[in-house]
Amino acid sequence: MFRSRIAPVAALALACAAVAPLGAEVFEQVLVKVNGEIISKSEFEQRQVAELRNRPELGKVSPTSPQLRTAIAEITPELILTAVDELLLIQRGRELGYAMGDEQFNSIVANIKKQNNLDDDQKFQAALKQEGLTMADLKRNLERQMLVSQVQRVEVGDKIAVNDEEARAYYAAHPREFTTPSELTLRELLIEVPTSDRGVNVAQDDEAKAKAEDIRKRLLAGEPFARLAADLSAASSKANGGLIGPINHDELDPRLQTVLDALPIGGVTEPMRTQRGYQLLKVENRTDTRVKTFAQARAEIGNRVADQKRQVELLKYLDQLRQQATVNWRNDELKRAYDQALEKRRKQTGSAPAADQPAPTPK
């Protein structure tokens, strides 16, 4: 919450007001009413500015920049959809009687102070002022976040269950997620072959190969690979005794996999011609491919499947709230942006508009 800002925040705020795709001339103070509760122009501009801060490439653009106009046009549909969704969830939370008490608020504030190294009230108040907030604003924002989170958990998340049939289907369909591939830790030593505009000199190539073969004999005789790599290698890894990895076995060239698979731990390859010269590799360590059993992965699978189901059910729940809501738009362009984002979401998720049904009843 109290992180550093992009320098020209004021310019971005001005741009949101001046060049948003909605047009300043039609931007009224009240943009939309949801069950009688408003989303105001200033509130929506704050959302735009917050989102634009996440785009460092916009840090030095002017308020009239086409790049900034394009960015605002891109973010506005999803932002207004999110704003309405959040308001519906907040209203539902109030219906269910949720509220943030003073004790809970004070505990959250204490954590904010600790995480941001604001060890006294004066520093904290200064940070609030820098963010353009009062304590009342902060409590309102935190309570709104709490209401959204609580409704999502109680009304959607707590009703999600994953049975064994669903878990086993996921396990069968996603084997790579539960497989830890073999990894190799290697040491390398490179004897470089000089090149020129005329290409590679055959005699120099033969000399480099012979030198690599001699080094391999020394290694097999027991001389430390790390010491020889540090003294003789032309590779950047020489600074670390030639050490490279761990490397995912599956990401290696198949031909190199074949060579390394034939070596035991401690084995050294024959000199291999590379683009730069002749390379020697030593297998320093190797881990086997490990596959979690279904039993070992069951909790992890449950979380992943539950997350997927939670997203689907949350969208259904929001559609249900939306169907029962009274929404009055005060800006046609913003409504079109909202409809655009809603249609995009439904296409991405394969969901359809919810049929009319009774509104969720307070508990």
C-alpha positions, 0 to 999 in steps of 0.5 A, spaced: 500 500 500 505 504 501 510 503 495 514 508 491 510 511 485 511 512 478 514 519 478 509 523 474 503 520 477 499 527 477 500 527 469 497 520 469 491 522 473 490 528 469 490 524 463 485 519 466 480 525 466 482 528 460 483 523 455 480 517 457 476 513 452 469 515 455 471 523 453 471 528 459 465 532 456 461 526 457 464 524 464 459 525 469 460 525 477 456 519 477 458 514 472 453 508 474 449 506 480 448 499 482 442 498 487 442 505 488 450 505 490 454 509 486 461 508 482 463 515 482 468 519 476 473 520 482 473 513 484 474 510 477 480 515 476 483 512 482 483 505 479 485 507 472 491 511 475 493 505 480 493 500 474 497 505 470 502 505 475 503 497 474 506 499 467 513 502 468 513 504 460 508 509 461 513 513 467 515 518 462 509 519 457 505 526 457 498 526 458 496 527 451 501 521 449 497 516 444 501 511 448 497 513 454 491 513 451 491 506 448 493 504 455 487 507 458 483 504 452 485 497 454 484 497 461 478 501 462 473 495 460 476 490 465 476 495 470 469 497 470 467 490 470 471 489 476 469 495 480 461 493 479 463 486 481 466 488 487 460 493 489 456 487 488 460 483 493 460 488 498 453 489 498 452 482 499 457 482 505 453 487 508 446 483 507 450 478 510 451 482 516 459 482 515 463 488 518 470 490 520 470 491 528 475 496 531 479 491 534 480 487 527 482 494 524 487 496 529 490 489 528 491 490 520 494 497 521 499 494 526 501 489 521 501 495 515 506 499 520 510 493 521 511 491 514 512 498 512 517 500 517 512 505 520 514 505 527 510 511 530 504 514 528 507 520 525 510 516 520 504 512 518 500 519 518 505 522 513 505 515 509 497 516 509 497 523 506 502 521 501 497 516 498 492 521 499 488 517 504 485 519 511 484 514 517 477 513 515 479 512 508 483 507 510 478 503 514 473 504 508 478 501 503 480 495 508 473 493 510 471 493 503 477 488 501 474 484 507 467 484 505 469 482 498 474 476 501 469 474 506 463 473 501 467 469 496 470 465 501 463 463 505 458 464 499 463 460 494 469 457 496 467 454 502 462 450 498 467 447 493 469 440 494 473 435 490 472 428 490 477 422 488 474 421 481 475 429 479 482 428 483 484 422 479 482 425 472 486 431 474 492 427 476 491 423 469 491 429 465 497 433 468 502 428 469 508 433 468 505 437 474 507 431 478 514 429 475 520 432 477 525 431 472 532 428 472 537 434 473 545 434 472 550 438 475 556 438 471 563 441 470 566 443 464 572 445 461 573 448 454 579 449 450 578 454 445 580 454 437 582 460 434 578 463 428 579 468 423 576 471 417 579 465 413 575 461 418 578 455 422 586 453 421 586 446 421 593 445 425 590 450 430 584 445 431 588 439 431 592 442 437 586 444 441 583 437 440 590 434 442 590 439 448 583 437 450 585 429 450 591 430 454 587 434 459 582 428 459 588 423 461 590 428 467 583 428 469 582 420 469 589 420 472 586 423 478 587 431 477 582 435 480 577 438 475 576 444 478 583 446 478 584 444 471 578 448 469 580 454 473 587 454 470 586 452 463 578 453 461 576 458 456 569 458 458 566 463 463 565 458 468 572 457 470 571 462 475 567 457 479 571 451 477 567 449 471 561 448 475 554 449 471 547 447 473 543 443 476 540 443 469 534 439 467 536 433 463 530 434 459 532 441 456 539 438 454 540 436 446 538 429 445 545 427 443 548 430 449 543 426 453 545 420 450 553 421 451 551 423 459 547 418 460 552 413 459 557 416 464 557 414 471 557 420 476 564 422 476 565 420 469 568 425 463 566 425 456 571 425 450 573 432 447 566 434 444 567 439 438 563 445 439 562 452 436 568 455 440 572 449 441 573 442 444 569 441 451 570 436 456 564 435 461 564 431 468 558 429 471 558 432 478 551 429 480 545 426 478 538 426 480 533 421 478 526 423 475 521 423 481 514 422 480 509 423 486 504 418 487 496 420 487 496 419 494 502 424 495 499 429 490 492 428 493 492 435 497 496 439 491 491 436 486 485 438 491 487 445 491 488 446 484 482 443 482 478 447 487 481 453 485 479 452 478 472 450 480 472 456 485 473 461 479 467 458 475 463 458 481 465 465 483 463 467 476 456 464 476 455 467 483 457 474 480 452 473 474 446 471 479 448 477 483 448 481 477 441 478 474 438 481 481 441 487 481 438 494 479 444 497 475 443 504 472 448 507 467 450 514 467 455 514 461 453 510 455 461 509 453 462 506 460 457 501 459 459 499 452 466 498 455 463 494 461 459 490 456 465 488 452 469 486 458 463 481 460 462 478 453 470 477 453 469 474 460 464 469 458 467 467 451 474 465 455 470 461 460 465 458 456 459 461 461 453 464 459 448 469 462 445 466 468 438 465 468 433 469 472 433 466 479 432 468 486 437 472 489 442 469 495 438 470 501 442 473 507 443 468 513 
